[in-house]
C-alpha cells in the first residue's frame, strides 16, 4: 500500500518503507536477467515547514547509503557509483 496515494502496485520491485515515509525501492528494468538494469528509487518526505531549499541529492544521500548496505550492490557489481543518474 503506497503511503502517499494509497495505491497498490504488485511486482514492481522490493520496497523498504520507513516510519517517516521515506522509501527505498529496487527494481529490475529490462527484458531479461543478463544485461538488466537495477533501478534504485529514493524518496524522502519533507514537510512544508522543512528545509525545502536543500539540494535533492543532499536530502536522499543518507537513504542511498542505507540502500547500498541493504542491497550489497557494490560487492555484487564491483561498482560504487551509478552508471546513469536521472
N, C-alpha and C positions, 0 to 999 in steps of 0.2 A: 504494500500500500504506500503510495507516494505521500510523504508528509506535507507536501505543498498543495497539490491539487486533488489528492485522494484517488488518483487513477491507479490501475493495476496493469503492469506490463510483465508478461511472462517470457522467459527465455531471453532476457535482454542482458545477461551478464551476471556478475557477482557484485552485490551491493553491500556496503558497510554503512550503516546509518548510525550517527552518534546522537547523544541526548540533546545536543544543542542544535540539531537539524542539519549539521554538516553531513556530506555524503562522499564516499569514495566508491567509484563504480569501475569495474574492469569488464571489458567485453572484447571478444574476438571479432575482427572485421575481415572479410574475405570469403572466398568460396570453399576453401579447404584448410587443412592444418598446415601444410607446407607453404611457407611464404605468407601466412596470415599475419595481420597486424593486430597487436594488442592495443586497444584504445583505453585510455585512462581518463576518467572524468572526475574532477574535483569540484565540489560545491560547498561553499561556506555561507551560511546565513549571516547577514549583517543587518541589525535593526536600523530603523530610520534615524535613531539618535546615536548610532555608531559612527566610527571614523570612516565615512564614505569617500574620503579623499585618498585613501590608501591605494596603491597600485594593486591590481588583481593578483599578480604573481606573489606579492608580499602577503596577501591575505591567505592564499592557499598553500604557501610554501610549507608550513607545518604539516598540512594534510599530505603533501607529496612525500615528505619524509616517512610518515606513517605508512603510506601506500607502498613505498619501496620495501620497507621492513616486512609488511604483511605478505607481499607477493613474492619476494625473492627474485624479482625480475633482473636486478643487476647480476646476480650469480648465474641465473639461467641463460641470460642473453649475452653476458660479457660486456654490457653497456651500462653506463651510469648516467647517461643523459638521453633524452628522446632524439629520434631522427627527424621528427616533424612536430611542430607545435602549431595548433590552430586556435 
